[in-house]
Amino acid sequence: MGIKCLFILSLLSMQAFPQSRKVELLSDGWEFVKKDLSIDEALVRGGELWDSVRVPHDWAIVGSFDLNQDLQFDRIIENGDTEAKLYTGRTGALPSSGTGWYRRKLVSFKKPGKRIYVEFDGVMSNAQVFLNGTFVGGRPYGYSSFSLDLTPYYDFNRENILLVKVENKPFMSRFYTGAGIYRPVRLVELDEVHVAHWGTCVTTPEITSKHGRVEVGTTVENHGKAKSIRLETDLYDPQGIRVAHAVSNGKVDGDADFKQSCKVVRPLLWSPRNPVLYTAITRVYADGLLRDSVSTRFGFRTLDFDKDKGFFLNGESLKLKGVCLHHDLGPLGAAVNKRAIERQLEMLKDMGCNAIRTSHNPPAVELLDLCDEMGFMVQVEAFDEWRNGKCKNGYHRFFDEWAERDLVDLIHRDRNHPCVIMWSIGNEVREQDMGNGGETARFLADIVRREDPTRPSTAGFNNHWKAIENGLADAVDLVGFNYKHFDYAKQHDEHPDYILYGSETSSAVSSRGVYKFPMKDNWTPWYHDYQVSGYDMDYVPWGSAPDTEFAQQDDHEFLLGEFVWTGFDYLGEPSPYGEGAPSRSSYFGIIDLAGLKKDRFYLYKSVWSDEPVLHVSPHWTWPDRMGMPVPVQCYTNYPKVELFVNGVGHGIRTKDASGKFTRYRMVWEDVKYEPGEIKVVAYDESGEPCEERVVRTAGEPCRIRLTADRSRIKAGADDLAFITVEVLDKEGNLCPRDASMLFFRVEGGGRLRALCNGDATDLTSFSSNYMRTFGGKLVAVVESGTELGEVKVIATGERLKSGTVTLKIE
């Protein structure tokens, strides 16, 4: 705590002199209407037409599910379809299509001679921005961040009206996009002479045990009449102590680019285990006066990708143990919330995950900030489509006009993050099958090399044979294979210069707490209840069980690692269902849509983490299987485990590399069900017992238990508490097959933001105050308000003792 305070005080002292840069986060004060209006109507109409909203805002997530909303009759080549067929729930079955308007008054800045900009981190989609009725600019790609100069249109003598028109066309995505201004907006007041938007670039081209060389590139915009500019940059270590200083002077006639270089003695290196961050403070002086200052975080770390030895970070061999993440936050939708992202990363960190792939689009800045701080390596992905579209209204419509600018802006925005280790130019693009596909790949990869020569380009290829034949694989620096576990070794032998990794792996599917019999290796899962098995042997036809990819990564040193599809369930793409099924979200996640861990979480943790893991499944409440087989599995990194059923031993298991499902898990297939308990006992190498787990048969549902992830949250409407809700029997055992309808109310200064049970088939609105449990559980999300004090969350259900939890907003 002392170090943190020192760093804050140091930065405050650095900024104690006059400055001209002022930044206002535009969160409150917005009005919204989902309707196609004219400019005049948007300017003058008020009253009941407009709703007050807070930005970031996703207009669709609070809506009702309706499978007709994204009903499609389509041929999805990526799924292996040979003809068109019916698809439901493909983009989440939520009302995300349509046109909406946002309106906000701007009254903060009234100083002629200043430059006024508005910065959007992401608007979904086809954003058009107006000031006082005049068109300023926009961006069609909903994932792109952009800045607009409002100065020529800004009236410094009266109130200004900012308008944003947003249009989401149907059939524009393969998954849920969200809708509206779903990422933060800022209003920025600058001096006529200032650092350009994303105008700093910090690199560390030389790192030794004795010193690190830092190069700082800065672009200064000169809208005034300044003739000389002095640039001063100070570097500060994690404790806020200045460790380097650089000064540049120059005569200018317009804008100017500066290059500064300095050395830091014995730099601390950024890594997943020790994510050390430094800060560069750059000040701009024009004609002797301070005009602007900016702060840029960065880290010292080296990257090496070797075609035979794999990936090295700071000279140490390291496998990428990564997951793919869509940008939605489950029941919160696409609207960015830093605490929700942090919670996801905390869970992934606990699992042993060290890398994130931002599939299949530019991420939120908040994600990268947190990955910098928490120690995740990131593959930032730009596009899911190039010129040849997968969706009728997808990005292919904008590619020729916008692709270069979108990619350049993405790199400029994110290049200072030490967590970013590679740039992906595309995922499963249909140009793989085209003779000129390599030309487009080279066009994009060359942009990456031009704009950031410190990081490699990559792409995810699902048709790798054609990607090789048509030159796409040769265009990128790192060759990503999607679901080609069976071909890694062959392609490495045939293309020894390729640097290979699993850009998308497994696509196992499971429903939390659901188990299907008989337990089997199943690449075509389909069940009448539209769930899939938690035995973790179900996967889609193009995928594999997790064990298959584990073995490839362990057996082939040349592989950089893998990015599993996916870390969390997400809205849309409900494979293996969707052909008229009620499902509206995926089954791929290692963690479900509510943020509750599936059994698969512990399988990955047992392989990826150094922490002891001992997890047994399934649950042991099977009144419909008396005397019938109920296989038992144990996910562990202990060498030996023994199973007991009601005290009777069922044998010791060790891992056996000769079997597909015995190398990374322990299995007892012939266990007959009888009520009572199952217990697994783990033994160390010397045969001594060291840990045990017990699962008991549950009785009748009796009471509700609420457990908050944090007891204290911050005031201000941005902080969240995630409350796990469980239905227990009178002995305190979870009722694992319970589906009770629970009702919620919140007393005090907070509000119920969302409910989610992780059931992909549940069409109850996330914004409802009631929901059934799934597998005896659900999650309630409570949002802080501006009022300080206690908040009580109460859950009730028929014939159940109610549950409560108290939070403190401070």
C-alpha positions in Angstrom: 0.0 0.0 0.0 2.9 2.3 0.8 4.5 1.7 -2.7 1.2 2.5 -4.4 0.7 5.7 -2.4 4.3 6.8 -3.2 3.8 6.2 -6.9 0.5 8.2 -6.9 2.1 11.1 -5.0 5.1 11.1 -7.4 2.8 11.4 -10.4 0.8 14.1 -8.7 3.9 16.1 -8.0 5.0 15.7 -11.7 1.7 17.3 -12.7 1.7 20.1 -10.2 2.5 22.7 -12.9 -0.1 24.2 -15.3 -1.5 22.0 -18.0 -3.8 22.5 -20.9 -5.0 18.9 -21.5 -8.3 18.2 -19.8 -10.2 15.0 -20.2 -13.9 14.5 -19.3 -15.3 11.0 -19.3 -18.8 11.2 -20.8 -20.6 8.5 -18.8 -23.7 10.3 -17.6 -26.1 12.7 -19.2 -26.9 10.7 -22.3 -30.3 10.3 -23.8 -31.2 7.4 -26.1 -33.9 6.4 -28.5 -34.1 3.3 -30.7 -35.7 4.9 -33.7 -34.7 6.1 -37.1 -35.0 9.9 -36.9 -33.9 12.8 -39.1 -31.2 15.2 -37.8 -33.8 17.8 -37.1 -36.0 15.4 -35.1 -32.9 14.2 -33.1 -32.0 17.8 -32.3 -35.4 19.2 -31.1 -37.6 16.3 -30.0 -37.6 15.5 -26.4 -39.8 14.3 -23.6 -41.1 10.8 -23.6 -39.3 9.9 -26.8 -35.8 9.7 -25.1 -34.6 7.5 -22.3 -31.8 8.6 -19.9 -28.9 6.1 -20.2 -25.4 5.7 -19.0 -22.5 5.0 -21.4 -21.1 2.4 -22.0 -24.5 1.2 -23.1 -25.8 -1.9 -24.9 -29.4 -1.4 -25.8 -30.0 -5.1 -26.7 -28.9 -6.9 -23.6 -31.9 -5.8 -21.4 -34.3 -6.9 -24.1 -36.3 -10.1 -24.4 -35.0 -13.2 -26.1 -36.8 -14.1 -29.3 -35.5 -16.7 -31.6 -37.2 -15.0 -34.5 -34.9 -12.0 -34.1 -31.9 -13.7 -35.7 -33.6 -16.5 -37.5 -31.3 -17.4 -40.5 -31.4 -19.8 -43.4 -27.8 -20.0 -44.3 -24.9 -22.2 -45.3 -22.1 -21.8 -42.8 -19.0 -22.9 -44.6 -16.9 -22.7 -41.4 -19.2 -25.3 -39.8 -18.7 -27.7 -42.8 -22.2 -27.1 -44.2 -22.8 -28.3 -47.7 -26.2 -26.6 -48.1 -28.2 -23.9 -46.4 -30.2 -24.8 -43.3 -32.2 -23.1 -40.5 -30.2 -21.4 -37.7 -31.6 -19.9 -34.5 -29.8 -18.1 -31.8 -26.7 -17.5 -33.9 -26.2 -13.9 -32.7 -27.9 -14.3 -29.3 -31.6 -14.0 -30.1 -31.6 -10.4 -28.7 -32.9 -7.2 -30.3 -29.5 -5.9 -31.5 -30.6 -4.9 -35.0 -32.0 -1.5 -35.8 -31.2 2.2 -35.6 -30.6 4.2 -32.5 -29.7 7.8 -31.6 -27.7 9.1 -28.6 -27.8 12.7 -27.6 -25.8 14.7 -25.0 -25.3 18.3 -24.1 -21.7 19.6 -23.9 -21.3 22.5 -21.6 -17.8 21.9 -20.0 -15.5 23.8 -22.4 -16.0 27.4 -23.2 -12.5 28.6 -24.1 -11.9 29.9 -27.7 -8.4 29.1 -28.9 -8.5 25.5 -27.6 -8.9 22.3 -29.6 -11.9 20.1 -28.7 -11.9 16.4 -29.5 -14.3 13.6 -28.8 -12.9 10.0 -28.4 -15.0 6.9 -28.9 -13.5 3.5 -27.8 -16.2 1.6 -29.7 -19.6 2.2 -31.2 -21.7 -0.7 -32.6 -22.0 0.1 -35.4 -21.9 2.4 -38.5 -21.5 5.4 -36.2 -22.2 8.8 -37.5 -21.4 11.8 -35.2 -22.9 15.2 -35.4 -22.3 18.4 -33.5 -25.2 20.9 -33.4 -26.7 19.1 -36.4 -23.5 19.2 -38.6 -21.9 15.9 -39.6 -18.4 15.6 -38.1 -17.4 12.0 -39.0 -17.9 8.4 -38.1 -16.7 4.8 -38.3 -18.5 1.8 -39.8 -16.5 -0.9 -37.9 -18.1 -1.2 -34.5 -14.9 -2.5 -32.9 -12.7 0.5 -33.9 -11.7 3.3 -31.6 -11.6 6.7 -33.2 -11.2 10.4 -32.4 -12.9 13.4 -34.0 -12.0 17.0 -34.0 -15.0 19.0 -32.9 -13.2 22.4 -33.0 -14.5 23.7 -36.4 -18.1 22.9 -35.3 -17.9 23.9 -31.7 -19.7 27.0 -30.5 -17.8 28.4 -27.5 -20.6 30.8 -26.6 -23.5 28.4 -26.1 -24.5 24.9 -25.2 -23.5 22.3 -27.8 -25.4 19.2 -28.7 -23.5 16.0 -29.5 -25.5 13.4 -31.6 -24.5 9.9 -32.5 -26.5 7.8 -34.9 -25.9 4.1 -34.7 -27.1 1.4 -37.1 -26.9 -2.3 -36.7 -27.9 -4.2 -39.8 -29.2 -7.7 -39.5 -26.9 -10.6 -40.5 -23.7 -8.6 -39.9 -22.0 -11.0 -37.5 -21.6 -14.7 -36.6 -22.0 -14.0 -32.9 -23.5 -11.4 -30.6 -22.1 -7.9 -31.2 -24.1 -5.8 -28.8 -25.6 -2.5 -29.9 -24.9 1.2 -29.3 -22.1 3.2 -27.6 -20.8 0.1 -25.7 -17.4 1.4 -24.9 -16.3 4.7 -23.1 -16.5 8.2 -24.6 -14.3 11.1 -23.7 -14.3 14.8 -24.4 -10.8 16.3 -24.6 -9.7 19.9 -24.4 -6.2 20.6 -25.8 -3.9 23.4 -26.5 -3.2 24.3 -30.1 0.1 22.5 -29.7 -0.3 19.0 -28.3 0.6 15.3 -28.6 -1.4 13.7 -31.3 -4.1 11.1 -30.6 -2.2 7.8 -29.9 0.9 9.9 -30.7 3.4 8.2 -28.4 5.2 4.9 -29.2 7.5 3.4 -26.5 9.8 0.5 -27.4 12.6 -1.3 -25.6 14.9 -2.5 -28.4 17.8 -3.4 -26.1 17.5 -5.2 -22.8 20.4 -6.7 -20.8 20.9 -7.5 -17.1 22.7 -4.2 -16.7 20.5 -1.8 -18.6 17.5 -1.3 -20.9 17.4 1.1 -23.8 14.1 2.9 -24.2 13.0 4.7 -27.4 10.1 7.1 -27.3 8.6 8.3 -30.5 6.2 11.3 -30.2 4.0 13.0 -32.8 3.2 16.6 -31.9 0.4 18.5 -33.7 1.0 22.2 -34.1 -2.3 24.0 -35.0 -1.0 27.3 -33.8 1.9 29.5 -34.8 4.6 27.9 -32.6 8.1 28.1 -34.1 10.0 26.0 -31.6 9.1 23.0 -29.6 10.9 21.3 -26.7 9.9 17.8 -25.7 10.8 16.4 -22.3 10.3 12.8 -21.3 10.8 11.3 -17.9 10.6 7.6 -17.1 9.4 6.3 -13.8 9.7 2.9 -12.2 6.8 1.0 -10.5 7.6 2.9 -7.3 7.2 6.3 -9.0 11.0 7.0 -8.9 12.4 8.8 -11.9 14.9 6.6 -13.6 15.6 8.4 -16.9 15.2 11.8 -18.6 15.4 12.9 -22.2 15.1 16.3 -23.9 14.6 17.2 -27.6 14.5 20.7 -29.1 13.5 21.6 -32.6 12.4 24.4 -35.0 9.1 23.5 -36.5 6.8 24.6 -39.3 3.7 22.6 -38.6 3.5 19.1 -37.1 6.6 17.3 -35.8 7.9 13.8 -35.0 10.4 13.4 -32.2 12.6 10.4 -31.4 14.1 10.2 -28.0 16.4 7.5 -26.5 17.5 6.9 -22.9 18.8 4.1 -20.7 17.4 2.5 -17.5 19.8 0.8 -15.2 18.9 -2.8 -14.3 15.3 -2.7 -15.6 12.7 -5.0 -14.0 11.2 -7.3 -16.6 7.5 -7.7 -17.3 6.2 -11.3 -17.2 3.0 -13.2 -16.3 4.6 -14.0 -12.9 5.8 -10.4 -12.3 4.0 -7.9 -14.5 6.2 -4.9 -13.8 5.1 -1.6 -15.4 7.0 1.6 -16.0 5.6 5.0 -16.9 6.8 7.6 -19.4 5.6 11.2 -18.8 6.1 13.4 -21.9 5.7 17.2 -21.8 5.4 19.5 -24.8 6.7 23.1 -24.5 6.1 25.5 -27.4 7.9 28.9 -27.4 8.9 28.3 -23.9 5.4 27.5 -22.5 4.1 24.1 -21.3 1.3 23.2 -23.7 0.6 19.5 -23.1 1.6 16.4 -21.2 0.8 12.7 -21.6 1.4 9.5 -19.6 2.2 6.2 -21.2 2.7 2.9 -19.5 5.1 0.3 -20.9 7.2 -2.7 -19.8 10.5 -4.2 -20.5 10.3 -7.7 -22.0 11.8 -9.6 -24.9 9.9 -11.9 -27.3 11.5 -14.7 -29.3 9.5 -17.1 -31.5 11.6 -20.1 -32.7 10.5 -22.5 -35.4 12.0 -25.5 -33.5 12.1 -24.5 -29.8 8.9 -22.6 -29.4 8.2 -19.3 -27.6 10.6 -17.5 -25.3 9.7 -14.6 -23.0 12.7 -12.8 -21.5 14.9 -15.6 -22.7 12.9 -18.3 -20.9 10.9 -21.0 -22.6 7.2 -20.6 -22.1 4.2 -22.3 -23.6 1.2 -20.2 -24.4 -1.6 -21.6 -22.3 -4.3 -19.4 -23.8 -8.0 -19.0 -24.3 -10.1 -17.2 -26.9 -12.5 -14.6 -25.6 -15.4 -12.9 -27.3 -16.0 -9.3 -26.2 -19.4 -9.8 -24.5 -19.6 -10.1 -20.7 -22.4 -12.7 -20.6 -25.5 -11.2 -18.9 -24.0 -7.7 -19.0 -23.8 -7.8 -22.8 -21.2 -5.9 -24.7 -21.2 -2.8 -22.5 -17.7 -2.5 -21.0 -17.3 -2.9 -17.3 -13.8 -3.1 -15.9 -14.8 -5.1 -12.8 -16.5 -7.7 -15.0 -13.5 -8.1 -17.1 -11.2 -8.3 -14.1 -13.4 -11.1 -12.6 -13.0 -13.1 -15.8 -9.2 -12.7 -15.8 -9.0 -13.6 -12.1 -10.7 -16.9 -12.8 -8.5 -17.6 -15.8 -5.4 -16.7 -13.8 -6.5 -19.2 -11.2 -6.8 -21.8 -13.9 -3.2 -21.3 -15.0 -4.1 -19.4 -18.2 -1.4 -17.0 -19.3 -2.6 -15.7 -22.7 -5.7 -14.3 -24.3 -6.7 -14.2 -28.0 -9.2 -11.4 -28.6 -11.4 -13.3 -31.0 -12.3 -12.0 -33.5 -11.9 -8.3 -33.2 -10.1 -5.4 -31.4 -10.6 -5.6 -27.7 -11.6 -3.0 -25.1 -8.8 -0.9 -23.8 -9.8 -2.0 -20.3 -9.0 -5.6 -21.1 -5.5 -4.7 -22.2 -4.9 -2.5 -19.2 -5.8 -5.3 -16.9 -3.7 -7.8 -18.9 -0.7 -5.4 -18.4 -1.4 -5.3 -14.7 -2.3 -9.0 -14.1 0.3 -10.6 -16.4 -1.5 -12.0 -19.4 0.0 -12.2 -22.9 -2.4 -11.1 -25.6 -2.9 -11.8 -29.3 -4.9 -8.8 -30.6 -7.0 -9.8 -33.5 -8.3 -7.3 -36.1 -10.8 -9.0 -38.4 -13.1 -11.9 -38.9 -13.7 -11.0 -42.5 -11.7 -9.6 -45.4 -13.2 -8.9 -48.8 -15.2 -12.1 -49.0 -17.9 -12.1 -46.4 -19.2 -14.7 -44.1 -22.3 -12.7 -43.3 -24.5 -10.7 -45.6 -23.8 -7.4 -43.9 -20.4 -8.1 -42.5 -17.1 -6.3 -42.5 -16.4 -7.2 -46.2 -18.6 -4.2 -47.2 -16.0 -1.9 -45.7 -12.7 -3.7 -46.2 -11.4 -1.9 -49.3 -12.1 1.6 -47.9 -11.3 1.0 -44.2 -9.1 -2.0 -43.6 -5.8 -0.2 -43.6 -7.0 2.6 -41.4 -8.7 0.3 -39.0 -5.6 -1.9 -38.7 -3.2 1.1 -38.3 -5.4 2.7 -35.7 -5.6 -0.6 -33.8 -1.8 -0.9 -33.7 -1.3 2.7 -32.8 -3.8 2.4 -30.0 -2.4 -0.8 -28.4 1.3 -0.8 -29.3 2.5 0.4 -25.9 0.9 -2.4 -24.0 3.6 -4.9 -22.9 0.9 -7.6 -22.8 0.4 -7.5 -26.6 2.8 -10.1 -28.1 1.3 -10.6 -31.7 -1.1 -9.0 -34.1 -3.6 -11.3 -35.9 -4.8 -10.0 -39.2 -7.7 -12.4 -39.5 -9.6 -15.5 -38.5 -10.7 -18.3 -40.8 -11.0 -15.9 -43.7 -12.6 -17.2 -46.9 -9.6 -15.9 -48.9 -7.9 -19.1 -47.8 -9.7 -20.8 -50.7 -8.8 -18.1 -53.3 -5.7 -17.8 -55.5 -5.3 -14.1 -54.6 -5.8 -14.7 -50.9 -2.1 -14.5 -50.3 -2.0 -11.0 -51.8 -4.5 -9.7 -49.3 -2.7 -11.4 -46.4 0.6 -9.8 -47.5 -1.1 -6.4 -47.7 -2.2 -6.7 -44.1 0.9 -8.3 -42.7 3.0 -5.6 -44.3 1.0 -3.0 -42.5 1.8 -4.7 -39.2 5.5 -4.8 -40.0 5.5 -1.2 -41.1 3.6 0.1 -38.1 5.1 -2.2 -35.4 8.3 -4.1 -36.4 8.7 -5.2 -32.8 5.8 -7.8 -32.9 5.0 -10.6 -35.4 1.9 -10.8 -37.6 -0.3 -13.9 -37.5 -3.6 -15.4 -38.6 -5.9 -18.3 -37.7 -6.2 -20.8 -40.5 -8.9 -23.5 -40.4 -8.3 -24.6 -44.0 -4.6 -24.8 -43.6 -3.9 -26.8 -46.7 -5.4 -24.0 -48.9 -3.9 -21.3 -46.8 -0.5 -22.8 -47.5 -1.2 -23.4 -51.2 -2.5 -19.9 -51.8 0.3 -18.1 -49.9 -1.5 -16.9 -46.8 0.6 -18.9 -44.5 3.8 -17.6 -46.1 2.6 -14.0 -45.7 2.5 -14.0 -41.9 5.3 -14.4 -39.3 3.5 -16.9 -37.1 1.3 -19.6 -38.6 -1.8 -20.3 -36.6 -3.7 -23.6 -37.1 -7.3 -23.8 -36.1 -8.2 -27.4 -35.1 -5.3 -29.1 -36.9 -3.9 -31.1 -34.0 -3.5 -34.1 -36.2 -1.3 -32.3 -38.7 1.2 -30.2 -36.6 4.1 -32.7 -37.0 3.6 -33.3 -40.7 3.4 -29.6 -41.5 6.4 -28.8 -39.4 8.4 -31.4 -41.3 7.2 -30.2 -44.7 7.5 -26.5 -43.8 10.4 -26.3 -41.4 10.5 -22.5 -41.5 7.0 -22.1 -40.3 6.6 -21.0 -36.7 3.5 -23.0 -35.6 0.9 -22.9 -32.8 -2.7 -23.7 -32.1 -4.6 -20.4 -32.8 -7.9 -22.1 -32.0 -8.1 -25.5 -30.3 -10.5 -28.1 -29.0 -14.0 -26.7 -29.2 -15.1 -29.1 -26.5 -18.7 -28.4 -25.4 -20.3 -29.0 -22.0 -23.2 -27.9 -19.8 -22.3 -27.3 -16.2 -23.5 -30.1 -13.9 -25.1 -32.1 -16.7 -23.9 -35.6 -17.5 -24.9 -37.9 -20.3 -24.8 -41.7 -20.3 -23.0 -43.7 -21.4 -19.9 -41.7 -21.0 -18.1 -41.8 -24.4 -15.8 -40.1 -26.9 -18.4 -38.1 -28.8 -17.6 -35.8 -31.8 -21.3 -35.5 -32.8 -23.1 -34.6 -29.6 -26.8 -34.0 -29.7 -29.4 -34.6 -26.9 -33.1 -34.0 -26.7 -32.8 -31.5 -23.8 -30.4 -29.3 -25.8 -27.7 -29.8 -23.2 -24.3 -31.5 -23.6 -22.3 -33.7 -21.2 -20.0 -32.5 -18.4 -17.9 -35.6 -18.7 -15.8 -33.4 -21.2 -15.7 -35.9 -24.0 -18.2 -34.1 -26.2 -16.8 -31.8 -28.9 -17.9 -30.5 -32.3 -17.0 -32.4 -35.5 -14.1 -30.1 -36.4 -12.7 -30.1 -32.8 -11.2 -32.4 -30.3 -11.3 -33.3 -26.6 -8.9 -31.1 -24.5 -6.7 -34.1 -23.9 -5.9 -34.4 -27.6 -4.4 -30.9 -27.8 -2.6 -31.3 -24.4 -0.8 -34.3 -25.9 0.3 -32.4 -29.0 1.6 -29.4 -27.0 3.5 -31.7 -24.6 5.0 -33.9 -27.4 6.1 -31.1 -29.8 8.5 -28.6 -28.5 8.2 -26.5 -31.7 4.6 -25.5 -30.9 4.3 -22.1 -29.3 1.2 -23.1 -27.4 -2.6 -23.0 -27.8 -5.6 -20.7 -27.6 -8.6 -22.8 -26.5 -12.1 -22.2 -27.8 -13.2 -20.7 -25.4 -12.5 -19.4 -21.9 -16.1 -18.4 -21.2 -19.4 -19.2 -22.8 -20.6 -16.3 -25.0 -23.8 -15.1 -26.5 -24.6 -16.6 -29.9 -23.1 -19.6 -31.8 -24.9 -22.3 -29.8 -23.1 -25.2 -31.4 -23.8 -28.1 -31.5 -27.4 -26.7 -31.6 -29.0 -23.9 -33.6 -31.1 -25.8 -36.2 -34.4 -24.8 -34.6 -33.1 -25.2 -31.0 -34.0 -22.9 -28.1 -30.3 -22.2 -27.3 -29.1 -18.5 -27.4 -25.5 -18.9 -26.2 -22.5 -21.2 -26.6 -21.5 -24.4 -24.8 -17.7 -24.0 -25.6 -16.7 -22.2 -22.5 -14.4 -23.7 -19.8 -16.5 -21.3 -17.6 -20.2 -20.8 -18.2 -22.0 -17.6 -19.2 -22.7 -16.7 -15.5 -19.1 -17.1 -14.6 -19.5 -20.4 -12.9 -16.8 -23.0 -13.4 -17.5 -26.2 -15.3 -15.7 -29.4 -14.5 -13.4 -28.7 -17.5 -12.0 -25.7 -15.6 -10.3 -28.2 -13.2 -9.0 -30.4 -16.1 -7.2 -27.3 -17.6 -6.0 -26.2 -14.1 -4.6 -29.7 -13.4 -2.5 -29.4 -16.6 -1.7 -25.7 -16.7 -1.3 -24.7 -13.1 1.5 -25.5 -10.5 -1.1 -25.4 -7.7 -2.4 -28.8 -6.3 -5.6 -29.8 -8.0 -8.0 -32.5 -6.9 -11.5 -32.4 -8.5 -14.0 -35.2 -8.7 -17.1 -35.5 -10.9 -20.0 -36.0 -11.4 -22.3 -35.0 -8.6 -23.7 -38.0 -6.6 -27.5 -37.4 -6.7 -28.9 -40.0 -9.2 -32.2 -41.4 -7.9 -33.0 -42.4 -11.5 -29.9 -44.6 -11.8 -30.1 -46.9 -8.8 -27.7 -49.8 -9.4 -26.7 -48.5 -12.8 -23.2 -47.3 -14.0 -22.2 -43.8 -13.2 -18.6 -43.3 -14.2 -16.4 -41.2 -12.0 -13.6 -38.9 -13.1 -10.8 -37.1 -11.2 -8.9 -34.2 -12.6 -5.7 -33.9 -10.7 -2.0 -33.3 -10.8 -1.3 -35.7 -8.0 0.4 -38.9 -9.1 -2.1 -41.4 -7.5 -5.7 -41.2 -6.5 -8.0 -43.7 -4.9 -11.8 -43.8 -5.1 -14.2 -44.8 -2.3 -17.9 -45.2 -2.6 -19.6 -45.3 0.8 -16.2 -46.3 2.3 -15.6 -49.2 -0.2 -12.4 -48.8 -2.3 -12.7 -48.9 -6.1 -9.0 -48.9 -6.8 -6.1 -46.6 -7.2 -5.6 -44.8 -10.5 -2.4 -43.3 -12.0 -2.2 -41.5 -15.3 -1.5 -43.7 -18.4 -0.2 -42.0 -21.5 -1.3 -45.0 -23.7 -4.9 -44.0 -23.5 -6.7 -41.0 -25.0 -8.6 -40.2 -21.8 -6.1 -41.6 -19.2 -3.1 -39.4 -19.8 -4.5 -36.3 -18.2 -7.4 -37.6 -16.2 -8.2 -40.6 -13.9 -11.4 -42.6 -14.7 -13.4 -45.3 -12.9 -15.9 -46.4 -15.5 -17.7 -49.3 -13.8 -19.0 -47.6 -10.6 -22.6 -48.6 -9.8 -24.7 -45.8 -8.3 -25.9 -46.0 -4.7 -26.8 -43.0 -2.5 -24.3 -41.8 0.0 -20.9 -40.4 -0.9 -18.0 -40.7 -3.2 -14.5 -39.7 -1.9 -11.2 -39.4 -3.7 -7.9 -39.5 -1.8 -4.8 -38.3 -3.4 -1.3 -39.7 -2.6 2.1 -38.2 -3.2 5.1 -39.9 -4.8 5.9 -41.7 -1.5 2.4 -43.1 -1.2 1.3 -40.9 1.6 -2.2 -39.4 1.5 -2.2 -35.7 1.1 -5.6 -34.4 0.1 -9.2 -35.7 -0.3 -12.5 -34.6 -1.8 -16.0 -35.8 -0.9 -19.3 -35.4 -2.8 -22.5 -36.5 -1.1 -26.0 -37.3 -2.2 -28.2 -34.3 -1.8 -31.6 -34.4 0.0 -34.6 -32.2 -0.7 -34.0 -28.5 -1.5 -34.3 -26.6 1.8 -32.6 -23.2 1.7 -30.9 -20.6 -0.4 -27.3 -19.5 0.2 -25.9 -16.2 -1.2 -22.1 -15.7 -1.5 -20.7 -12.4 -2.8 -17.3 -12.2 -4.5 -16.6 -9.0 -2.5 -18.3 -7.5 0.5 -17.4 -4.0 -0.3 -17.8 -2.2 -3.6 -17.2 1.4 -4.7 -19.9 4.0 -5.2 -20.5 5.4 -8.6 -22.6 2.9 -10.6 -19.6 1.3 -12.2 -18.6 -1.3 -9.6 -20.2 -4.7 -9.4 -20.7 -7.5 -7.0 -21.2 -11.0 -8.4 -23.3 -13.1 -6.0 -23.3 -16.9 -6.3 -26.7 -18.2 -5.4 -27.0 -21.9 -4.4 -29.9 -24.1 -3.4 -28.9 -26.4 -0.5 -30.4 -29.3 1.4 -30.8 -29.2 5.2 -27.3 -30.6 5.6 -25.8 -27.9 3.5 -25.1 -30.0 0.4 -25.7 -28.4 -3.0 -28.8 -29.7 -4.8 -27.1 -30.4 -8.2 -30.3 -31.0 -10.1 -32.4 -28.2 -8.7 -34.3 -25.9 -10.9 -36.1 -23.7 -8.4 -37.6 -20.4 -9.5 -36.0 -17.7 -7.4 -37.0 -14.0 -6.9 -34.6 -11.2 -6.0 -34.9 -7.8 -4.5 -32.2 -5.3 -3.5 -32.6 -2.9 -0.6 -30.4 0.1 -0.2 -28.3 2.1 -2.7 -27.5 -0.6 -5.2 -29.6 -2.2 -7.9 -30.0 -5.6 -9.5 -28.1 -5.4 -12.8 -28.6 -8.9 -14.1 -29.3 -12.6 -13.4 -27.7 -15.6 -15.2 -27.8 -19.3 -14.5 -25.5 -20.5 -17.3 -28.2 -22.5 -19.0 -27.9 -21.8 -22.8 -31.6 -22.7 -23.3 -33.1 -20.4 -20.7 -34.8 -17.5 -22.5 -35.6 -15.5 -19.3 -34.4 -12.0 -19.8 -31.1 -11.2 -18.0 -32.8 -8.0 -16.7 -35.6 -9.9 -14.9 -35.8 -10.1 -11.2 -36.5 -13.8 -11.3 -34.9 -16.9 -12.8 -34.6 -20.6 -12.3 -31.5 -22.2 -10.9 -29.5 -24.5 -13.2 -27.6 -27.2 -11.6 -28.7 -25.7 -8.3 -27.0 -22.4 -9.0 -27.2 -19.0 -10.6 -25.4 -15.6 -10.3 -26.9 -12.3 -9.4 -25.0 -9.2 -10.5 -25.5 -6.1 -8.2 -24.4 -2.7 -9.3 -23.4 0.1 -7.0 -25.2 3.4 -6.9 -24.0 6.8 -5.8 -25.5 6.4 -2.3 -23.1 5.2 0.4 -24.1 2.6 3.0 -25.3 -1.0 3.2 -27.1 -2.9 0.4 -29.0 -6.1 1.2 -29.7 -8.7 -1.5 -32.5 -11.1 -0.8 -33.4 -14.2 -2.7 -36.7 -16.1 -2.1 -38.2 -19.3 -3.5 -41.2 -21.5 -2.9 -40.7 -23.8 0.1 -37.2 -22.6 0.5 -35.6 -20.6 3.4 -34.7 -17.3 1.9 -31.1 -16.2 1.5 -29.5 -12.8 2.1 -26.2 -11.2 1.7 -25.1 -7.6 2.8 -22.8 -5.5 0.8 -21.2 -2.1 1.7 -21.0 0.7 -0.8 -18.2 3.1 0.1 
